[in-house]
């Protein structure tokens, strides 16, 4: 009985103290999670938008859309969905329009994504877990909220140096204050 009470108290203290150590408050985390869920649900319901190809990240009410779609109308529709969600302060629509690729190219792109991720992880000055890596036809898109412009610039340079990368699309943003 005593250990249950102690365990419950510990869980409560941990729940209230952990967010104080993070970049965001508990309210921001919950709000951002709710916004992200609402945007993703809206994308699933939006006709013609391949929701599985669109990455949604939210930081302090700022929505970042990234990934690849085949038509400008799909990119525009995703942006409209995100803007229509309650609590969204800003939408940064960095989705890249790129034609469909063959199965062989998809396999090459999967390998390329692995090589880029490995290179980013190997770099000591890049927090690779903050960066989404997507590829289509040798075009690599780096997306996500990063801590500094120096990290963004370094990630782009590392990616350009990976064999097989034709070009790099920068869909990264420095976290707003």
N, C-alpha and C positions, 0 to 999 in steps of 0.2 A: 504494500500500500504506500509506504513512504517513498519507495523508488519510483512509483508512478507519479506521485505528486512532484518529486524532484525533476523527473523527466519532462513533465508538462511545463513546469516553470522554466526549465532550460530551453525548451522549444519556443516558448513565448519570448524570452529574453533574446534569443538568437534571431527570431523573426523580426523583432523591432530594432535590433542593433545592426544587423548586416547591411540593410540599405544605406545606413549612414556612411558606410565605408565606400559605397559605390559612387560612380559618376552621376547617377540619377537617384532621385528620392523614390521611395516605395510607390508613391502616387504616380510619378512619371513612368515607372516600370509597368504598373497596372494600366495606366492610360495608353501607353505605347503598345502594349500587348493587345489591348482591346481594339485599338485603331488598326493594327496589323491584321488581326483576325477579321475585322469588318471589311477591310480592303480585299483580303483574300477571298472571303465569301462573296463579295460583290463581283470579283473577277470570274469566279466559278459560274455565277449566274449571268454573266455578260455574254451574249451570243457572239460568236466569232473570235473571242479573245482566248488564245491558248494559255489558260491560267497556269498550267504547269511549267510554262516557259518564262514566266515573269516572276522575278524575285521581289519581295516586298520587305523593306526594313524601315523601322520607325525610330527616330531619336528625338525626344522632347517635342513630339507633334509634327516633326518634319518627316514626310514620307519620301523614301527613295525607291523608285522603280527601276529595275535593271533586268537584263536578260536579252533574249533575241526573239523577234517575231518576224513574220514574212511580209507584212503589209503595214503601211503608215496608219491606216484606219484602225488596226489593232492596237498600235501604240497610243493613238489618240483616245480610243475608247478606254484603255487602262487608266490613262491620266484623268479622264472624266469621272470614272468610278472612284478613284482615290480622292479627288477633290470633293466628291459628294458625301464623304464620310465625316460624321460629327467628330470634332476635336482636331481635325487636320489643320495645321497652321500653314503648311506649305507643301507643295508636291514638286519633287525633282524627278522628272520623267527622263531617265537615261536609257530607256529601252532602245536597243539597236535594231534597225530594220535590215534584214539580211535574207537572201533567198534560201529556200530549202536546199539541203545538201544530200548527197547519196549516202548509202549505208557505209561504204568504204570510207568516205570522208568523215562520217560520224565517229567511226572507230579511231581514225587518226586524231580527231578533235578530242576524244576521250583520253587518248595517250598524251596529247599536248597539254590538256588541263592538269594531268598528273605531274608532268614535268615542270610546269609553271608553279604548281602548289609546292612541289618539293624544293624548287629553287627559292621560293619565298620563305619557306620554313627554315632552310639552311642559312638564310641571311639573318644575322644577329640583330640588325637594326630595323626589322620589319615584323610587326605583329600579324602574322599570316592569318590568324583566326578572325581578324577583323575584315578580311578581304574575300569576297566571292570571286571565283574564277570560272568563266564560261568561255566556250570557244565554238565558232562556227566557221568552217571553211578556212581555218588557219588564222582567223581574226579572233583575238583574245580580248575579252572584256573583263576589266577589274572593277568590281563594285563594292560599295559598303561605306560605312562611316569610319574614318580613320582619325587618329589622335592629332596628326600634324601634317602640314603640307610637305615637310621633309620626308615623312614616311610614304606619302602618296608618290612623290617624285622618285624615291628609291625603288618602290614596287614597280613602277612603270619601267625604269631602267633595267631592273633585273629581268622583267618579262620580255623586253625587247631583245635581250641577249640569249634567250632560250631558243635553241634550234627548232625550226619549224614554224615559228611565230611570223606571220606575214605583216600584221599590224596590231596595235594595241588601242583599244577604246577605253578611255578613262571615264568611269562612272563612279569614281570615289569622291567623297566629300569630307572635308575636315569637320568634325563634330562641332555644331554650333554651341556657343557658351550658354 
